[in-house]
Amino acid sequence: MIEEKELLLKTLPKFSFFRSPVTNTQPNAEISLLDAYKVIKSNRYKVRTDELRSIGSVESASKYKRVHFDYVTPSGVFTKRCDTALIQHSGLLILDFDHISTLSELKKTLLSDQYFDTALQFVSPSGNGLKWIIPIDLMEATHQQWFASIASYLKATYCLEVDKSGKDISRACFLPYDPDVYINPDYAD
């Protein structure tokens, strides 16, 4: 069991990390799923997240997020943020749920889904959305096929609408502060 855990930790999914603003398409580093978990749980983005959530205007909040939040591309490592610049797919798919009034219920529901394991789950920078990162097997289907199938499944099973931009392999995911971020214990150290 310990050997399996050590092997998994050595082969943690990796993806690109980008410094703000979102218009920056050149990655600054390659990080692991565990690295992302640790930075989201830490206080590194607490001030930015609190500031964003205090902005009353949706337009102003969106602009603030695009300018001030670092981000990752959970589905892979890239030479630049562009689907055609993929170096290595991480085997992960990010699903984004916006404007959720019952976040704690949705978190529990997705964590207990019978078909999909959660790799990482956290509240979005705005505070009213959820990011759900799950492993996919690219030997069975393409990234886009997985996205379409899972989006249909979530709609039929839970009446959930998924943000359609997740179909893009190079989808940017802003890094917020979430002290309750969840990581699958298989990926934790």
Sine and cosine of phi, psi and omega as CSV:
sin_phi,cos_phi,sin_psi,cos_psi,sin_omega,cos_omega
0.00,0.00,-0.69,0.72,-0.01,-1.00
-0.90,0.43,-0.65,0.76,0.02,-1.00
-0.89,0.46,-0.66,0.75,0.04,-1.00
-0.88,0.48,-0.69,0.72,0.00,-1.00
-0.89,0.46,-0.70,0.72,0.02,-1.00
-0.89,0.46,-0.65,0.76,0.03,-1.00
-0.90,0.44,-0.69,0.72,0.01,-1.00
-0.88,0.48,-0.69,0.73,-0.01,-1.00
-0.90,0.44,-0.54,0.84,0.04,-1.00
-0.96,0.30,-0.42,0.91,-0.05,-1.00
-0.93,-0.38,0.50,0.86,0.03,-1.00
-0.83,0.55,0.62,-0.79,0.07,-1.00
-0.84,0.55,0.66,-0.75,-0.01,-1.00
-0.87,-0.49,0.49,-0.87,0.05,-1.00
-0.47,-0.89,0.12,-0.99,-0.05,-1.00
-1.00,0.08,0.59,-0.81,0.07,-1.00
-0.92,-0.40,0.70,-0.71,-0.03,-1.00
-0.80,-0.60,0.67,-0.74,0.12,-0.99
-0.98,0.19,0.50,-0.87,0.07,-1.00
-0.90,0.43,0.39,-0.92,0.06,1.00
-0.99,0.13,0.14,-0.99,-0.03,-1.00
-0.90,0.43,-0.32,0.95,0.06,-1.00
-0.95,0.33,-0.24,0.97,0.10,-0.99
-0.96,0.27,0.92,-0.39,-0.04,-1.00
-0.97,-0.26,0.10,0.99,0.02,-1.00
-0.99,-0.15,0.85,-0.52,-0.02,-1.00
-0.92,0.40,0.54,-0.84,0.04,-1.00
-0.99,-0.12,-0.41,0.91,-0.06,-1.00
-0.27,-0.96,0.20,-0.98,0.15,-0.99
-0.94,-0.35,0.80,-0.60,-0.01,-1.00
-0.80,-0.60,0.27,-0.96,0.02,-1.00
-0.99,-0.15,0.19,-0.98,0.08,-1.00
-0.84,0.54,-0.66,0.75,0.02,-1.00
-0.90,0.43,-0.64,0.77,0.06,-1.00
-0.86,0.50,-0.70,0.71,0.01,-1.00
-0.88,0.48,-0.70,0.71,0.03,-1.00
-0.83,0.56,-0.75,0.66,-0.06,-1.00
-0.89,0.46,-0.65,0.76,-0.03,-1.00
-0.95,0.31,-0.58,0.82,0.04,-1.00
-0.92,0.38,-0.62,0.78,-0.01,-1.00
-0.96,0.27,-0.48,0.88,-0.02,-1.00
-0.95,0.31,0.06,-1.00,0.03,-1.00
-1.00,0.07,0.07,1.00,-0.10,-0.99
-0.79,0.61,-0.65,0.76,-0.05,-1.00
-0.94,-0.35,0.28,0.96,-0.05,-1.00
-0.90,0.44,-0.75,0.66,-0.04,-1.00
-0.88,0.47,-0.71,0.70,0.01,-1.00
-0.89,0.45,-0.67,0.74,-0.02,-1.00
-0.91,0.41,-0.70,0.71,0.03,-1.00
-0.88,0.47,-0.67,0.74,0.01,-1.00
-0.89,0.46,-0.73,0.69,0.02,-1.00
-0.84,0.54,-0.72,0.69,-0.06,-1.00
-0.94,0.34,-0.24,0.97,0.02,-1.00
-1.00,-0.02,-0.15,0.99,-0.03,-1.00
-0.98,0.18,0.82,-0.58,-0.07,-1.00
-0.98,0.22,-0.58,0.81,-0.05,-1.00
-0.99,0.12,0.77,-0.64,0.02,-1.00
-0.87,0.49,-0.68,0.73,-0.02,-1.00
-0.91,0.42,-0.70,0.71,0.01,-1.00
-0.91,0.41,-0.64,0.77,0.02,-1.00
-0.90,0.44,-0.67,0.74,0.01,-1.00
-0.89,0.46,-0.68,0.73,0.01,-1.00
-0.90,0.43,-0.69,0.72,0.01,-1.00
-0.85,0.52,-0.71,0.70,-0.02,-1.00
-0.88,0.47,-0.72,0.69,-0.03,-1.00
-0.89,0.45,-0.50,0.86,-0.06,-1.00
-1.00,0.00,-0.57,0.82,-0.19,-0.98
-0.95,-0.30,-0.16,0.99,-0.08,-1.00
-0.97,-0.24,0.78,-0.63,0.16,-0.99
-0.93,0.36,0.30,-0.95,-0.04,-1.00
-0.50,-0.87,0.21,-0.98,0.04,-1.00
-0.77,-0.63,0.22,-0.97,0.13,-0.99
-0.89,-0.45,1.00,0.02,-0.13,-0.99
-0.85,0.52,-0.36,0.93,-0.04,-1.00
-1.00,0.06,-0.01,1.00,0.07,-1.00
0.23,-0.97,-0.01,-1.00,0.05,-1.00
-0.98,-0.19,0.71,-0.70,-0.09,-1.00
-0.77,-0.64,0.43,-0.90,0.16,-0.99
-0.99,0.17,-0.45,0.89,0.16,-0.99
-0.40,-0.92,0.30,-0.95,-0.05,-1.00
-0.98,0.22,1.00,-0.09,-0.03,-1.00
-0.21,-0.98,0.73,-0.68,-0.05,-1.00
-0.80,0.60,-0.57,0.82,-0.04,-1.00
-0.98,0.18,-0.08,1.00,-0.01,-1.00
-0.97,-0.22,0.35,0.94,0.01,-1.00
-0.93,0.37,0.77,-0.64,0.09,-1.00
-1.00,-0.07,-0.76,0.65,-0.05,-1.00
-0.51,-0.86,0.82,-0.57,0.07,-1.00
-0.96,0.29,0.63,-0.78,-0.04,-1.00
-0.99,0.15,-0.25,0.97,-0.11,-0.99
0.99,0.15,0.26,0.97,0.00,-1.00
-0.87,-0.49,0.48,-0.88,0.06,-1.00
-0.78,-0.63,0.73,-0.69,0.04,-1.00
-0.97,-0.23,0.72,-0.69,0.07,-1.00
-0.87,-0.50,0.72,-0.69,-0.13,-0.99
-0.88,-0.48,0.80,-0.60,0.02,-1.00
-0.89,-0.46,0.85,-0.53,-0.06,-1.00
-0.97,-0.25,0.46,-0.89,0.12,-0.99
0.81,0.59,0.83,0.56,0.00,-1.00
-0.99,-0.13,0.82,-0.57,-0.03,-1.00
-1.00,0.06,-0.36,0.93,-0.03,-1.00
-0.85,-0.53,0.92,0.38,-0.07,-1.00
-0.86,0.51,-0.71,0.70,-0.05,-1.00
-0.89,0.45,-0.60,0.80,0.05,-1.00
-0.92,0.40,-0.70,0.72,-0.01,-1.00
-0.89,0.45,-0.67,0.75,0.02,-1.00
-0.84,0.55,-0.76,0.65,-0.01,-1.00
-0.89,0.45,-0.69,0.73,-0.01,-1.00
-0.85,0.52,-0.75,0.66,-0.04,-1.00
-0.94,0.34,-0.59,0.81,0.03,-1.00
-0.91,0.42,-0.47,0.88,-0.03,-1.00
-0.98,-0.20,0.18,0.98,0.01,-1.00
-0.86,0.52,0.69,-0.72,-0.08,-1.00
-0.97,0.23,-0.30,0.96,-0.08,-1.00
-0.96,-0.28,-0.43,0.90,-0.09,-1.00
-0.82,-0.57,0.75,-0.66,0.08,-1.00
-1.00,0.08,0.59,-0.81,0.07,-1.00
-1.00,-0.01,0.79,-0.61,0.12,-0.99
-1.00,0.03,-0.73,0.68,-0.02,-1.00
-0.50,-0.87,0.62,-0.78,0.01,-1.00
-0.57,-0.82,0.74,-0.67,0.01,-1.00
-0.41,-0.91,0.36,-0.93,0.03,-1.00
-0.97,0.26,0.67,-0.74,-0.04,-1.00
-0.92,0.38,0.28,-0.96,-0.01,-1.00
-0.81,0.59,-0.59,0.81,-0.03,-1.00
-0.92,0.39,-0.43,0.90,-0.02,-1.00
1.00,-0.04,-0.10,1.00,-0.01,-1.00
-0.83,-0.56,0.39,0.92,0.04,-1.00
-0.65,-0.76,0.15,-0.99,-0.04,-1.00
-0.70,-0.72,0.66,-0.75,0.10,-0.99
-0.96,-0.28,0.78,-0.62,-0.01,-1.00
-0.81,-0.58,0.91,-0.41,-0.02,-1.00
-0.95,-0.32,0.82,-0.57,-0.08,-1.00
-0.76,-0.64,0.48,-0.88,0.07,-1.00
-0.97,0.23,0.57,-0.82,0.08,-1.00
-0.75,-0.66,0.40,-0.92,0.01,-1.00
-0.95,-0.30,0.96,-0.28,-0.04,-1.00
-0.96,0.30,-0.10,1.00,0.10,-0.99
-0.98,0.20,-0.35,0.94,-0.02,-1.00
-1.00,-0.04,-0.55,0.83,-0.05,-1.00
-0.28,-0.96,0.25,-0.97,0.04,-1.00
-0.98,0.21,0.22,-0.97,0.06,-1.00
-0.81,0.59,-0.76,0.65,-0.04,-1.00
-0.91,0.41,-0.60,0.80,0.05,-1.00
-0.91,0.41,-0.67,0.74,0.07,-1.00
-0.86,0.51,-0.74,0.67,-0.04,-1.00
-0.85,0.53,-0.76,0.65,-0.03,-1.00
-0.88,0.47,-0.68,0.73,-0.02,-1.00
-0.91,0.41,-0.70,0.71,-0.02,-1.00
-0.93,0.36,-0.64,0.77,0.05,-1.00
-0.87,0.49,-0.67,0.74,0.04,-1.00
-0.91,0.42,-0.68,0.73,0.02,-1.00
-0.87,0.50,-0.73,0.68,-0.03,-1.00
-0.91,0.42,-0.60,0.80,0.05,-1.00
-0.91,0.42,-0.73,0.69,-0.04,-1.00
-0.95,0.32,-0.61,0.79,-0.09,-1.00
-1.00,0.09,-0.69,0.72,-0.12,-0.99
-0.87,-0.50,0.05,1.00,-0.09,-1.00
0.83,0.55,0.63,0.78,-0.02,-1.00
-0.98,-0.22,0.72,-0.70,0.10,-1.00
-0.99,-0.13,0.77,-0.63,0.02,-1.00
-0.99,-0.17,0.64,-0.77,0.10,-0.99
-0.88,0.48,0.85,-0.52,-0.12,-0.99
-0.91,0.41,-0.32,0.95,-0.03,-1.00
-0.92,0.39,-0.25,0.97,0.03,-1.00
-0.91,0.42,-0.24,0.97,0.01,-1.00
-0.93,0.36,-0.35,0.94,0.01,-1.00
-0.97,0.22,0.79,-0.61,-0.02,-1.00
-0.87,0.49,-0.59,0.81,-0.05,-1.00
-1.00,0.00,0.37,0.93,0.00,-1.00
-0.79,0.61,0.80,-0.59,0.04,-1.00
-0.99,0.16,0.66,-0.75,0.04,-1.00
-0.78,-0.62,0.93,-0.37,-0.01,-1.00
-0.92,0.38,0.58,-0.82,-0.01,-1.00
-0.99,-0.13,0.94,-0.34,0.02,-1.00
-0.99,-0.15,-0.08,-1.00,0.19,-0.98
-0.99,-0.13,0.81,-0.58,0.10,-1.00
-0.54,-0.84,0.98,-0.19,-0.03,-1.00
-0.91,0.42,-0.27,0.96,-0.01,-1.00
-0.97,-0.25,0.32,0.95,0.03,-1.00
-0.80,0.59,0.62,-0.78,0.00,-1.00
-0.95,-0.31,0.71,-0.70,0.17,-0.98
-0.81,-0.58,0.65,-0.76,0.05,-1.00
-0.86,0.51,0.76,-0.65,-0.03,-1.00
-0.82,0.57,-0.42,0.91,0.04,-1.00
-0.90,0.43,-0.39,0.92,-0.03,-1.00
-0.98,-0.17,-0.16,0.99,-0.04,-1.00
-0.98,0.17,0.40,-0.91,0.01,-1.00
-0.99,-0.14,0.00,0.00,0.00,0.00
